[in-house]
């Protein structure tokens, strides 16, 4: 007699067949709908039919699953809620919404669920959060289990999607290998932190302010903080830590960059070859 296998079936729809675009996810047996919306796809997402309007959401500054900053909130407007955040919050490049009808998520459940997801991001993970206020709604004891079930499903779905809200900060293990980029005449160097996934751009590196950054709003904010409205190539006065290798690459180079292939060691190996493909390289 074999042990029973527990299965969870999740279906995922890719809008326009784009794996990096809008995604709609459902779990069999649950009414909750998950919608993943890249910041630059919000207009297209708002045209999706039959999307419920009540639930909670996360705004993410993420790169290949590495979370630099997270904001959580609630909505009774569905996808339209993201319009205000697009106008007022620059850091996020992706939103993940968990939506249902007001029959399945009533006002009491929604308020308590929002407080729970906010408390969770404030207490967990190595990312920063923009949630400075923690709501304290009245908890209906007859609805506590419903909130717990919804929150567990949300955490499960986030992890399956590659956004792990539980990722803990560990003792930094910054590699000794120095990586460089010389694209478009820019001279920049840095080191990768294997524990957190972050990348430190070293003081003295050049930053090409003439090339605008595409998508990564946290890198835009760091540039603005350090250099204001200046243009041309500027030298970084101090080390600066970015949320990922790609965020560091777009910070110094502008445009849209894949930091895993852009940063190269003195031996001519990309960051990807040094840290991601070790097992393959030893075969």
C-alpha positions as CSV (number, residue, x, y, z in Angstrom):
1,X,0.0,0.0,0.0
2,X,1.5,3.3,-1.1
3,X,1.3,6.6,0.9
4,X,-1.4,8.9,-0.3
5,X,-0.1,11.8,-2.4
6,X,-1.7,15.2,-1.8
7,X,-2.0,17.3,-5.0
8,X,-2.8,20.9,-5.5
9,X,-3.7,22.0,-9.0
10,X,-3.0,25.5,-10.1
11,X,-3.8,26.8,-13.6
12,X,-2.0,29.8,-15.1
13,X,-3.0,31.8,-18.1
14,X,-0.5,34.0,-19.9
15,X,-2.0,37.1,-21.6
16,X,-0.6,37.4,-25.2
17,X,1.6,34.3,-24.5
18,X,4.1,36.5,-22.7
19,X,5.6,34.7,-19.7
20,X,6.9,38.1,-18.4
21,X,3.5,39.8,-18.9
22,X,0.1,39.6,-17.2
23,X,-0.6,36.3,-15.6
24,X,-3.9,35.0,-14.2
25,X,-3.7,32.1,-11.7
26,X,-6.4,29.9,-10.1
27,X,-6.2,27.1,-7.6
28,X,-8.7,24.2,-8.1
29,X,-11.4,24.3,-5.4
30,X,-10.8,28.0,-4.5
31,X,-12.7,31.1,-5.8
32,X,-9.8,33.5,-5.2
33,X,-8.3,34.8,-8.4
34,X,-4.6,35.9,-8.6
35,X,-3.6,38.5,-11.2
36,X,0.1,39.3,-11.7
37,X,0.5,42.8,-13.4
38,X,3.8,44.3,-14.5
39,X,3.7,48.1,-14.0
40,X,3.9,48.8,-17.7
41,X,1.0,46.4,-18.5
42,X,-1.6,48.1,-16.2
43,X,-3.6,49.6,-19.1
44,X,-3.9,46.2,-20.7
45,X,-4.7,44.5,-17.4
46,X,-7.6,46.8,-16.8
47,X,-9.3,45.6,-19.9
48,X,-9.4,42.0,-18.7
49,X,-13.0,40.7,-18.4
50,X,-14.6,39.1,-15.3
51,X,-12.0,40.2,-12.8
52,X,-13.4,40.5,-9.2
53,X,-12.8,43.8,-7.4
54,X,-12.4,42.9,-3.7
55,X,-9.2,41.6,-2.1
56,X,-5.6,42.4,-1.2
57,X,-2.5,43.0,-3.2
58,X,1.3,43.4,-3.0
59,X,3.3,46.0,-4.9
60,X,6.8,44.5,-5.5
61,X,10.2,45.8,-6.4
62,X,11.4,42.5,-7.7
63,X,14.1,41.1,-10.0
64,X,14.1,37.4,-10.9
65,X,12.1,36.7,-7.7
66,X,14.4,38.7,-5.4
67,X,12.3,41.2,-3.5
68,X,13.9,44.6,-2.8
69,X,10.7,46.3,-1.4
70,X,7.1,45.3,-0.7
71,X,3.9,47.2,0.0
72,X,0.6,45.5,0.9
73,X,-2.9,46.8,0.8
74,X,-6.5,46.2,0.1
75,X,-8.8,47.1,-2.7
76,X,-12.6,47.3,-3.5
77,X,-11.8,48.6,-6.9
78,X,-9.9,45.7,-8.3
79,X,-7.2,46.5,-10.9
80,X,-8.3,50.2,-10.9
81,X,-6.7,50.6,-7.5
82,X,-3.2,50.3,-9.1
83,X,-3.7,53.6,-11.0
84,X,-3.2,55.6,-7.9
85,X,-0.1,53.6,-6.9
86,X,1.3,54.0,-10.4
87,X,1.0,57.8,-10.0
88,X,2.3,58.1,-6.4
89,X,4.6,55.1,-5.7
90,X,7.6,54.8,-8.0
91,X,9.4,51.9,-6.5
92,X,7.3,49.0,-7.7
93,X,7.6,47.1,-11.0
94,X,5.1,44.4,-10.4
95,X,1.8,44.0,-8.6
96,X,0.2,40.7,-7.5
97,X,-3.5,40.9,-6.6
98,X,-5.7,38.3,-4.9
99,X,-9.3,39.1,-5.8
100,X,-12.8,37.7,-5.2
101,X,-16.4,38.8,-5.0
102,X,-17.9,40.7,-2.0
103,X,-19.9,37.5,-1.3
104,X,-16.8,35.5,-0.7
105,X,-14.8,38.3,1.0
106,X,-17.0,40.6,3.0
107,X,-15.9,43.8,4.6
108,X,-14.9,42.3,8.0
109,X,-12.8,39.6,6.3
110,X,-11.2,42.1,4.0
111,X,-10.1,44.5,6.8
112,X,-8.7,41.7,8.9
113,X,-7.0,40.1,6.0
114,X,-5.3,43.4,5.0
115,X,-4.0,43.8,8.5
116,X,-2.6,40.3,8.5
117,X,-0.8,40.7,5.1
118,X,0.7,44.0,6.2
119,X,1.8,42.6,9.6
120,X,3.4,39.7,7.7
121,X,5.5,41.8,5.4
122,X,6.6,44.0,8.3
123,X,7.8,41.0,10.3
124,X,9.2,38.7,7.6
125,X,11.8,38.7,4.8
126,X,14.9,40.6,4.0
127,X,13.1,43.2,1.9
128,X,12.2,46.7,2.8
129,X,8.5,47.7,3.2
130,X,6.5,50.9,2.5
131,X,3.9,49.9,5.1
132,X,4.5,52.2,8.0
133,X,1.0,51.9,9.5
134,X,-0.6,48.7,10.8
135,X,-4.4,48.6,10.9
136,X,-6.1,47.2,13.9
137,X,-9.6,46.1,12.8
138,X,-12.1,44.3,15.0
139,X,-11.8,40.6,14.5
140,X,-15.0,38.7,14.2
141,X,-14.2,35.3,15.9
142,X,-16.5,33.5,13.5
143,X,-14.5,34.6,10.6
144,X,-11.0,34.1,11.9
145,X,-10.6,30.7,10.1
146,X,-11.7,32.2,6.8
147,X,-8.9,34.9,7.1
148,X,-6.3,32.2,8.1
149,X,-7.3,30.1,5.1
150,X,-7.1,33.0,2.7
151,X,-3.7,34.2,4.0
152,X,-2.3,30.7,3.8
153,X,-3.5,30.4,0.2
154,X,-2.0,33.8,-0.6
155,X,1.4,32.8,0.8
156,X,1.3,29.5,-1.0
157,X,0.5,31.2,-4.3
158,X,3.2,33.8,-3.9
159,X,5.8,31.2,-3.3
160,X,4.7,29.1,-6.4
161,X,4.9,32.3,-8.5
162,X,8.5,32.8,-7.3
163,X,7.9,35.6,-4.8
164,X,9.0,34.3,-1.4
165,X,7.8,36.6,1.3
166,X,9.5,34.4,3.9
167,X,13.0,34.9,2.7
168,X,15.0,35.7,5.8
169,X,18.0,38.0,6.0
170,X,21.1,35.9,6.8
171,X,24.6,36.7,7.6
172,X,26.0,38.4,4.4
173,X,28.3,36.3,2.3
174,X,29.7,38.8,-0.1
175,X,31.9,37.1,-2.8
176,X,35.5,38.2,-3.2
177,X,35.1,38.1,-6.9
178,X,35.0,41.6,-8.4
179,X,32.7,42.1,-11.4
180,X,32.8,44.8,-14.1
181,X,30.9,46.3,-16.9
182,X,32.3,48.5,-19.7
183,X,29.3,48.8,-21.9
184,X,28.9,52.2,-23.7
185,X,32.2,53.3,-22.3
186,X,31.0,53.1,-18.7
187,X,33.6,51.8,-16.2
188,X,31.8,50.2,-13.2
189,X,32.6,47.5,-10.7
190,X,30.8,45.6,-7.9
191,X,30.4,42.5,-5.8
192,X,27.5,40.0,-5.4
193,X,26.1,39.1,-2.0
194,X,25.2,35.3,-2.2
195,X,23.2,35.5,1.0
196,X,20.7,38.2,0.0
197,X,20.9,38.3,-3.8
198,X,21.9,42.0,-3.6
199,X,24.7,43.6,-5.6
200,X,27.1,46.4,-4.3
201,X,28.3,48.9,-6.9
202,X,31.7,50.1,-5.7
203,X,32.6,53.8,-5.1
204,X,34.3,55.3,-8.1
205,X,32.2,53.5,-10.6
206,X,30.7,55.5,-13.4
207,X,26.9,56.0,-13.8
208,X,25.6,56.9,-17.3
209,X,22.9,59.5,-16.4
210,X,22.2,60.2,-20.1
211,X,20.4,56.9,-20.5
212,X,17.1,56.6,-18.8
213,X,16.2,53.5,-16.8
214,X,13.4,51.2,-18.1
215,X,11.1,49.6,-15.6
216,X,13.2,49.4,-12.4
217,X,11.7,52.2,-10.4
218,X,13.9,51.6,-7.3
219,X,17.1,52.2,-9.4
220,X,15.4,55.4,-10.7
221,X,14.8,56.6,-7.2
222,X,18.4,55.9,-6.1
223,X,19.8,57.8,-9.1
224,X,17.5,60.8,-8.3
225,X,18.6,60.7,-4.7
226,X,22.3,60.7,-5.5
227,X,22.5,62.8,-8.6
228,X,19.3,64.8,-8.8
229,X,18.8,66.2,-12.4
230,X,22.5,65.9,-13.4
231,X,23.4,64.4,-16.8
232,X,26.4,62.8,-18.4
233,X,28.7,60.2,-16.7
234,X,29.0,60.8,-13.0
235,X,31.3,59.0,-10.5
236,X,29.7,57.2,-7.6
237,X,30.9,58.8,-4.4
238,X,30.2,55.8,-2.1
239,X,29.4,52.2,-2.3
240,X,25.7,51.6,-3.0
241,X,23.7,48.4,-2.5
242,X,21.0,47.5,-5.1
243,X,18.4,44.8,-4.7
244,X,19.8,42.6,-7.5
245,X,22.5,42.3,-10.2
246,X,20.0,43.6,-12.8
247,X,19.0,46.6,-10.6
248,X,22.7,47.4,-10.3
249,X,23.3,47.1,-14.0
250,X,20.4,49.4,-15.0
251,X,21.5,51.8,-12.2
252,X,24.9,52.3,-13.8
253,X,24.0,51.7,-17.5
254,X,20.4,52.8,-17.9
255,X,18.0,51.0,-20.2
256,X,16.9,47.5,-19.4
257,X,19.7,45.1,-18.4
258,X,20.2,41.5,-17.4
259,X,22.8,41.8,-14.6
260,X,23.5,38.1,-14.6
261,X,25.2,38.4,-18.0
262,X,26.2,42.0,-17.9
263,X,28.6,41.8,-14.9
264,X,31.8,40.0,-15.9
265,X,34.8,38.9,-13.7
266,X,38.5,39.6,-14.4
267,X,38.6,36.0,-15.8
268,X,35.9,36.9,-18.4
269,X,33.2,34.9,-16.7
270,X,29.7,36.3,-16.2
271,X,28.0,36.5,-12.8
272,X,25.7,33.7,-14.1
273,X,28.6,31.4,-14.9
274,X,30.3,32.1,-11.5
275,X,27.3,31.7,-9.2
276,X,24.4,30.0,-11.0
277,X,26.1,27.4,-13.2
278,X,28.7,26.0,-10.9
279,X,27.3,22.4,-11.0
280,X,27.0,22.5,-14.8
281,X,30.5,23.8,-15.2
282,X,32.0,21.0,-13.0
283,X,30.3,18.2,-15.0
